[in-house]
Amino acid sequence: MNRYICILVILLTIFGSCSKDESVEIELPKNTVDHSWAPLTRTTSNITLAEEDNLSFQSNSVELDFYRNTAYTCGFSGNYTFLVVEPVNNPGAEAPLWVYLHGGGAGYFNENEQYIIGVSPVNGSPHNPNNHNTEKTIEDLRDGQLIHNTHTNSGQIESSTLTRRIEEGYRVLIVSMSDHDLHSGMGTPYPNNPNGGEVNGLQANMAAIDYTVSNYPTTHVFAHGTSAGSIGAFILAYAYNLEGIKLNGIIMDSHLASTRTDILNPLLAGVSGFPFGADFIAEEFSKKVGWAADPDRFPGIEYVIDNGYDIPSLDIYGNLDPGCGGGLARIDEAHSVGLDNCDWVHDGFRQAVATQPNSVHKVRVTTGFGHVPTNYDSPANDFVDEFISEILATNPPNPFN
């Protein structure tokens, strides 16, 4: 069975879900090309409320609940955590849930137990591996994500996607990335990690969502990922879809689980202005997260869109984003079809969507903008608003009802 048939088998297989208070195990099918599909397990039984806080947001009160899940350890130290941001002035109210998956690149240990950073910030300064391999504190998630992505550097409210959801009365769930795994780890061993352990990003995220929808009255559920979190949002929706749970929609901002991304990255790795270093080997990273980053087992989002994946997915990017080669010399593949690098990377998804009459998926470019435009005031936030409005106009069911 080739890899494409294997993916189609997965897409057509629906798994029943267990009680949210129990461990959930999903046995993914094995193919015949000697690829291992590890079972995905998760549990909410080790989640505890670690801290509570209150935040003033435009003179309104926002309650924060910070949780720790001791079932999952981080790559270096600590446990996975998550932050629940209650609806403005209305804690405990029934509300839609907005799951935010932050960025931070990716990394892995090589055979010499040296840590290799996959993506550095666009300003060129290297990531500290500890940033995304250790426990995220309430300050990390509150200040580094919630406040940072809703306020300007001068402390003023910014009209970002997160800001708009909070203003609309959404409950926001901010999850951690603590194995530097694109939020995609499925419980497999952490290769070459001198600390041992597993890679648990996807498990921890799904456990956090399971817990939140079980303990807070929830209607619709959307996932919003930026940069590394963009791939995480897709993998999250894809995994829930395998269980028969359909999120209402996902927003993928500035990174795409595409075969074109796999082509572009090694061609520009090490080029000045491109965030992938020359020493990053994608094949080695794929060993860390399994099928999510392995082109032999996951042939790209374009293929699954072509073959029935129907969770409404919005692909947003800035044409000047260094992460897709924006502003850099065009690779031959882009030049040959008259496109810039970023437009070429996202054009495969665009073509897949264009072949579907009345497709639920969309691609939007924010011309003149760079990385993660949904995290600051930009036209991308209007695109998100339009996307959500179109989904809600169909009166979709609540995924976890």
Buried (B, 14 or more C-beta within 10 A) or exposed (E): EEBEEBBBEBBEEEBEBBEBEEEBEBEBEEBEEEBEBBEBBBBBEEBEEBBEBEBEBEEEEBBBBBBBBEBBBBBBEBBBBBBBBBBBEBBEEEBBBBBBBBBBBBBBBEEEEEBBBBBBBBEEEEBEBEBBBBBBBBEBBBEBBBBBBBBEEEEEBBEBBBBBBBBBBBBBBBBBBBBBBBBBBBBBEBBBBEEEBBBBBBBBBBBBBBBBBEBBEBBBBBBBBBBBBBBBBBBBBBBBBBBEBBBBBBBBBBBBBBBBBBBBBBBBBEBEEBBBBEEBBBEBBBBBBBBBBBBBBBBBBBBBBBBEBBBBBBBBBBBBBBBBBBBBEBBEBBEEEEBBBBBBBBBBBBEBBEEEEEBBBBBBBBEEBBBBBBBBEBBBBBBBBEBBEBBBEEEBEBBBE
